[in-house]
Amino acid sequence: MTQAHLVKVAEISVPYLSQLESGRRKGSTGILSTIAKALDVTLDDLVG
């Protein structure tokens, strides 16, 4: 999945996703749950 597709599905911006990926920012449970669902993984898998 591309970043462009993931930000569209999660309804977040590319800079915000980049900050989450790099650890410069922590996402809310709601956003992280949406990202996990889009990636077809559990929230635990995503943040584990």
Secondary structure, 3 states (H helix, E strand, C coil): CCHHHHHHHHCCCHHHHHHHHHCCCCCCHHHHHHHHHHHCCCHHHHHC
